[in-house]
Amino acid sequence: MGVVNMKKKKWSTTKEMLFLYLAISKIFYWFNTIMQFSTDGFSSVGPHLFGRLLTQDLLIIFSILFFYYLDKFKIKELTKYFIAYVVFLAVVFAQIFILTQLFGPVQLEDSGMSGFLVSVGYLGFFIYFTLGFVTIAIVLGIKEYLKTQAKETTHNTGLAMNDFSNALVCETCKDELRERLNMFGQFVGEWDFEGIIAKGTPNEQRAPGEWIFSWILNGTAIQDVFICPSRKECEKNTSLNGEYGTTIRFYNQAIDSWDMFYGLSGTTHILEGKQVGEQIIVNNKSETDGLTQWVFSDITPTSFHWQNRTSYDNGITWNVNFELFATRKAVE
């Protein structure tokens, strides 16, 4: 658990600024050191290492300890960064003073970062130091601004989607319409099914699917999502290309039937649904070539049979295009 908590903890912007500055200073130090070695040879390794000890390592150790305690105070990141700037500037000025007193401005002019500090003096280093901190503050400030904007956009989008879902979907139907809406209301919930094309022929194909029904619009209508092959099956085989559509069903009290709309990418249908004996028959009112129906039959609380069929002789004979056998998903 401790490891997990450490991984989840995010560093503050101020820490990022600090360690970015230290990383850049190390890059410049080693670049300067390598250039100096190429000129002076290995005889200058000692002064370089001593200069590094005074100007790099002590500053890093001090910085880590300083920020460990500074970060415990609940103040703004920008304020922390300004405090760090002032403290680090004072520390480096103290380093320049100590180096100058120990070695003088001449002896270390060509001895790595320590010589650089002594040679540029207080005013020069103040300019370099300030420009470095300001540059990093600008870069990380832009980064934080973009991150904040992205979070606000995601947050607002999430709120909008939640509000839309809450306004659309509901848990139950209108009490005064419960009996009449039960024709399709009995299907509310989640179903798994096996879909079959060209059953009993050499071209027969089978695929698992899912069908989800829900009350919508304050319990006055029903919407479903029809997916075949199922999402789980499509994850296994990304090349599958099936049907992913939705039907919206409104009960029409004037004619005691259901006005329905089905749509998916590239296809839409205007439908009408009625109870006929033990079956529910949905007719395609937008079909002009033949008569197409969707038929719910063998309906129980946990299963049903469904067919998509077409007749070209006004309902005397029917061709079954697709059928499925659905079972209700168990409530976990």
C-alpha positions as CSV (number, residue, x, y, z in Angstrom):
1,M,0.0,0.0,0.0
2,G,2.8,2.4,0.7
3,V,4.3,2.0,-2.7
4,V,0.9,2.5,-4.4
5,N,0.4,5.7,-2.4
6,M,3.8,7.0,-3.3
7,K,3.2,6.4,-7.0
8,K,-0.2,8.2,-6.8
9,K,1.2,11.3,-5.1
10,K,1.8,14.2,-7.6
11,W,4.7,16.6,-7.4
12,S,3.8,20.2,-7.0
13,T,4.6,22.8,-9.7
14,T,7.2,24.4,-7.5
15,K,9.1,21.2,-7.1
16,E,9.0,20.7,-10.9
17,M,10.4,24.2,-11.3
18,L,13.2,23.6,-8.8
19,F,14.4,20.3,-10.2
20,L,14.2,21.6,-13.8
21,Y,16.4,24.5,-12.8
22,L,18.9,22.2,-11.1
23,A,18.9,19.8,-14.0
24,I,19.6,22.6,-16.5
25,S,22.4,23.9,-14.2
26,K,24.0,20.4,-14.2
27,I,23.8,20.2,-17.9
28,F,25.6,23.6,-18.2
29,Y,28.2,22.5,-15.6
30,W,29.1,19.3,-17.4
31,F,29.2,21.0,-20.7
32,N,31.6,23.6,-19.3
33,T,33.6,20.8,-17.5
34,I,34.1,18.8,-20.7
35,M,35.1,21.9,-22.7
36,Q,37.6,22.7,-19.9
37,F,39.1,19.2,-19.8
38,S,39.7,19.4,-23.6
39,T,41.8,22.5,-23.0
40,D,43.6,21.8,-19.7
41,G,43.7,18.0,-19.7
42,F,43.2,15.9,-16.6
43,S,45.4,18.0,-14.4
44,S,42.4,20.3,-13.9
45,V,40.1,17.5,-12.6
46,G,40.8,18.4,-8.9
47,P,39.8,22.1,-9.2
48,H,36.7,21.2,-11.2
49,L,35.5,18.6,-8.6
50,F,36.2,21.1,-5.8
51,G,34.3,23.8,-7.6
52,R,31.4,21.4,-8.2
53,L,31.3,20.5,-4.5
54,L,31.0,24.2,-3.6
55,T,28.6,25.3,-6.3
56,Q,26.5,22.3,-7.2
57,D,26.2,19.5,-4.7
58,L,25.8,21.7,-1.6
59,L,23.1,23.7,-3.4
60,I,21.2,20.6,-4.4
61,I,21.4,19.2,-0.9
62,F,20.3,22.5,0.6
63,S,17.5,22.7,-2.0
64,I,16.1,19.3,-1.2
65,L,16.0,20.0,2.5
66,F,14.7,23.5,2.0
67,F,11.8,22.3,-0.2
68,Y,11.0,19.4,2.0
69,Y,10.0,21.8,4.7
70,L,8.7,24.6,2.5
71,D,6.2,22.2,0.8
72,K,4.6,21.5,4.2
73,F,3.2,25.1,4.2
74,K,-0.1,25.6,2.5
75,I,0.7,28.6,0.4
76,K,0.3,29.3,-3.3
77,E,2.8,27.6,-5.7
78,L,3.8,31.0,-7.1
79,T,4.6,32.3,-3.6
80,K,6.7,29.2,-2.9
81,Y,8.6,29.7,-6.2
82,F,9.3,33.4,-5.3
83,I,10.5,32.3,-1.8
84,A,12.8,29.7,-3.4
85,Y,14.2,32.3,-5.8
86,V,15.1,34.7,-3.0
87,V,16.6,32.0,-0.8
88,F,18.6,30.4,-3.5
89,L,19.9,33.7,-4.8
90,A,21.1,34.6,-1.3
91,V,22.8,31.2,-1.0
92,V,24.6,31.5,-4.3
93,F,25.7,35.1,-3.5
94,A,27.1,33.6,-0.3
95,Q,28.9,31.0,-2.4
96,I,30.4,33.7,-4.6
97,F,31.6,35.6,-1.5
98,I,33.2,32.5,0.0
99,L,34.9,31.4,-3.3
100,T,36.2,35.0,-3.8
101,Q,37.6,35.1,-0.3
102,L,39.2,31.7,-0.6
103,F,40.6,31.8,-4.1
104,G,40.3,35.3,-5.4
105,P,38.7,36.4,-8.7
106,V,41.7,35.5,-10.8
107,Q,42.7,32.0,-9.8
108,L,39.4,30.4,-10.6
109,E,38.4,32.2,-13.7
110,D,39.0,29.1,-15.8
111,S,38.0,26.5,-13.2
112,G,34.6,25.4,-14.2
113,M,31.4,26.7,-12.6
114,S,33.2,28.0,-9.5
115,G,35.4,30.1,-11.7
116,F,32.3,31.3,-13.6
117,L,30.6,32.4,-10.4
118,V,33.7,34.4,-9.3
119,S,34.3,35.9,-12.7
120,V,30.8,37.2,-13.4
121,G,30.4,38.6,-9.9
122,Y,27.2,39.5,-8.0
123,L,25.5,41.6,-10.7
124,G,26.3,39.2,-13.5
125,F,25.1,36.1,-11.7
126,F,22.0,38.0,-10.5
127,I,21.0,38.6,-14.1
128,Y,21.8,35.0,-15.2
129,F,20.0,33.5,-12.2
130,T,16.9,35.7,-12.5
131,L,16.6,35.0,-16.2
132,G,16.8,31.3,-15.6
133,F,14.1,31.3,-12.9
134,V,11.8,33.6,-15.0
135,T,12.2,31.4,-18.1
136,I,11.4,28.2,-16.2
137,A,8.5,30.0,-14.4
138,I,7.0,31.0,-17.8
139,V,7.4,27.5,-19.3
140,L,5.9,25.7,-16.4
141,G,3.2,28.4,-16.0
142,I,2.1,27.8,-19.5
143,K,2.1,24.1,-18.8
144,E,-0.1,24.5,-15.7
145,Y,-2.4,26.9,-17.6
146,L,-2.9,24.3,-20.4
147,K,-3.4,21.5,-17.9
148,T,-6.0,23.6,-16.0
149,Q,-7.9,24.4,-19.2
150,A,-7.9,20.8,-20.2
151,K,-9.3,19.8,-16.7
152,E,-12.0,22.4,-16.9
153,T,-13.0,21.3,-20.4
154,T,-13.1,17.6,-19.3
155,H,-15.0,18.6,-16.1
156,N,-17.6,20.7,-17.9
157,T,-18.0,18.0,-20.6
158,G,-18.5,15.4,-17.9
159,L,-21.1,17.5,-16.1
160,A,-22.9,18.2,-19.3
161,M,-23.0,14.5,-20.2
162,N,-24.2,13.5,-16.7
163,D,-26.9,16.2,-16.8
164,F,-28.0,14.9,-20.3
165,S,-28.1,11.3,-19.1
166,N,-30.0,12.2,-15.9
167,A,-32.5,14.2,-18.0
168,L,-33.0,11.4,-20.6
169,V,-32.8,8.1,-18.6
170,C,-35.1,7.3,-15.7
171,E,-35.6,4.2,-13.5
172,T,-39.4,3.7,-14.0
173,C,-42.4,4.6,-16.1
174,K,-45.3,7.0,-15.3
175,D,-47.6,5.3,-12.8
176,E,-50.8,6.2,-14.6
177,L,-49.4,4.7,-17.9
178,R,-47.7,1.6,-16.3
179,E,-50.3,-0.9,-17.6
180,R,-50.3,0.4,-21.2
181,L,-46.6,0.9,-21.3
182,N,-45.9,-2.6,-20.1
183,M,-46.0,-4.0,-23.6
184,F,-42.4,-2.9,-24.2
185,G,-41.8,-2.0,-20.5
186,Q,-41.5,-5.7,-19.8
187,F,-38.2,-5.7,-21.7
188,V,-36.5,-2.9,-19.7
189,G,-33.1,-4.3,-18.6
190,E,-30.2,-6.0,-20.3
191,W,-30.3,-9.0,-22.5
192,D,-27.8,-11.3,-24.2
193,F,-28.8,-13.1,-27.4
194,E,-27.5,-15.4,-30.1
195,G,-28.3,-13.9,-33.5
196,I,-28.8,-16.2,-36.5
197,I,-28.7,-15.3,-40.2
198,A,-29.9,-17.7,-43.0
199,K,-30.8,-20.3,-40.4
200,G,-30.8,-23.9,-41.8
201,T,-29.0,-22.9,-45.0
202,P,-25.3,-23.4,-46.1
203,N,-24.9,-19.7,-45.5
204,E,-26.0,-19.8,-41.8
205,Q,-24.1,-17.4,-39.5
206,R,-24.3,-17.0,-35.8
207,A,-23.1,-14.2,-33.5
208,P,-23.5,-13.2,-29.9
209,G,-25.2,-9.8,-29.2
210,E,-26.6,-7.6,-26.5
211,W,-29.8,-5.6,-26.3
212,I,-30.4,-3.0,-23.6
213,F,-33.8,-1.3,-22.9
214,S,-34.4,1.7,-20.6
215,W,-37.2,4.1,-19.6
216,I,-36.6,7.6,-20.9
217,L,-38.2,11.1,-20.9
218,N,-39.6,11.0,-17.4
219,G,-41.0,7.5,-17.9
220,T,-43.1,8.3,-20.9
221,A,-41.1,6.4,-23.5
222,I,-38.6,3.5,-24.0
223,Q,-35.2,3.5,-25.7
224,D,-33.1,0.5,-26.5
225,V,-29.6,-0.1,-27.9
226,F,-29.1,-3.1,-30.2
227,I,-25.6,-4.4,-30.6
228,C,-24.6,-7.4,-32.7
229,P,-21.9,-8.7,-32.5
230,S,-21.6,-7.7,-28.8
231,R,-19.0,-5.3,-27.6
232,K,-17.1,-8.1,-25.9
233,E,-17.0,-10.0,-29.1
234,C,-15.8,-7.0,-31.1
235,E,-13.0,-6.5,-28.6
236,K,-11.8,-10.0,-29.4
237,N,-12.0,-9.4,-33.1
238,T,-11.7,-5.8,-34.2
239,S,-12.4,-6.6,-37.8
240,L,-16.0,-7.5,-37.1
241,N,-18.6,-5.1,-38.7
242,G,-22.1,-5.5,-37.3
243,E,-25.1,-3.5,-36.2
244,Y,-25.0,-0.8,-33.5
245,G,-28.4,1.0,-33.5
246,T,-31.1,2.4,-31.2
247,T,-34.9,2.4,-31.2
248,I,-37.1,5.1,-29.5
249,R,-40.6,4.0,-28.6
250,F,-43.5,6.3,-27.8
251,Y,-46.9,5.0,-26.7
252,N,-49.7,6.7,-28.7
253,Q,-52.9,6.6,-26.6
254,A,-55.1,7.9,-29.5
255,I,-54.6,4.7,-31.5
256,D,-53.4,2.4,-28.8
257,S,-50.1,1.6,-30.5
258,W,-46.5,2.5,-30.4
259,D,-44.8,5.1,-32.7
260,M,-41.2,4.1,-33.1
261,F,-38.0,5.2,-34.7
262,Y,-35.0,3.0,-35.4
263,G,-31.7,4.4,-36.6
264,L,-28.1,3.5,-37.0
265,S,-25.3,4.9,-39.2
266,G,-26.7,5.2,-42.8
267,T,-30.2,3.7,-42.0
268,T,-33.4,5.0,-40.4
269,H,-36.9,3.4,-40.1
270,I,-40.3,4.7,-39.0
271,L,-42.1,1.9,-37.2
272,E,-45.4,1.0,-35.5
273,G,-45.8,-1.6,-32.8
274,K,-48.9,-3.4,-31.7
275,Q,-49.9,-6.3,-29.5
276,V,-51.3,-9.2,-31.6
277,G,-52.4,-12.1,-29.5
278,E,-49.3,-13.4,-27.6
279,Q,-47.0,-11.6,-30.0
280,I,-45.7,-8.1,-30.4
281,I,-45.5,-7.1,-34.1
282,V,-43.6,-4.1,-35.3
283,N,-44.3,-3.0,-38.9
284,N,-41.9,-0.9,-41.0
285,K,-44.0,2.0,-42.2
286,S,-41.1,3.5,-44.2
287,E,-40.6,0.3,-46.3
288,T,-41.7,0.6,-49.9
289,D,-40.4,-2.7,-51.3
290,G,-42.4,-5.5,-49.7
291,L,-43.6,-5.7,-46.1
292,T,-41.1,-5.9,-43.3
293,Q,-41.9,-6.9,-39.7
294,W,-40.1,-7.4,-36.4
295,V,-41.9,-10.0,-34.2
296,F,-41.4,-10.6,-30.5
297,S,-42.7,-14.1,-29.5
298,D,-42.4,-16.7,-26.8
299,I,-42.1,-13.9,-24.3
300,T,-41.3,-14.8,-20.6
301,P,-39.8,-12.6,-17.8
302,T,-36.3,-14.0,-18.7
303,S,-36.4,-14.8,-22.4
304,F,-38.0,-14.1,-25.8
305,H,-37.7,-15.0,-29.5
306,W,-37.4,-12.2,-32.1
307,Q,-37.5,-12.3,-35.9
308,N,-36.9,-9.8,-38.7
309,R,-38.9,-11.0,-41.6
310,T,-40.0,-9.8,-45.1
311,S,-43.0,-10.7,-47.3
312,Y,-43.4,-9.8,-50.9
313,D,-47.0,-11.2,-51.3
314,N,-48.7,-9.1,-48.7
315,G,-48.1,-11.3,-45.7
316,I,-49.0,-14.7,-47.2
317,T,-45.5,-16.0,-47.0
318,W,-42.5,-14.7,-45.0
319,N,-38.7,-14.8,-45.4
320,V,-36.8,-14.7,-42.1
321,N,-33.8,-12.4,-42.6
322,F,-32.5,-12.6,-39.0
323,E,-33.7,-14.0,-35.7
324,L,-32.4,-14.2,-32.2
325,F,-33.0,-15.9,-28.9
326,A,-32.5,-13.5,-26.0
327,T,-32.0,-14.2,-22.3
328,R,-32.1,-11.6,-19.5
329,K,-28.8,-10.9,-17.8
330,A,-28.7,-11.8,-14.2
331,V,-28.7,-8.8,-11.8
332,E,-25.3,-8.7,-10.0
